[in-house]
């Protein structure tokens, strides 16, 4: 294989776990949002838009993990890195969630400032914060799993979770 093909394959393997995770959790968030705003006429995301957001978030996590300040506490107990990364990823999720809401108002408004004013005036803050709490909880779970995988090694974590793979002589 060429170096380019190998690099693409390596990057794909790295981006797949967070992308799948975010694809699942964003569907959970969309389902909960649907249940919260049922019969209000509010447009909700489709699977295609959730897939695109999942791909963006998956790649964002990989890029963020390459920043020197993200893995701030590699030699301390896991709770340090889990807490720090949860805070960082949740702040990013907060900004993205706000911008997503702002975009809906911007389509109707004549300027970004007017859209922001309309958003601040008409947004359902309890619903907004409910979604943020849900995202915080799910991001925390992602960070716990990612830090355990880093500390134990992905192969060991997979074996602990799914059990040891049968040897080639035991396979049918």
Helices and strands as residue ranges (DSSP letters): H 3-36, H 47-66, H 78-106, H 112-122, H 125-152, H 154-162
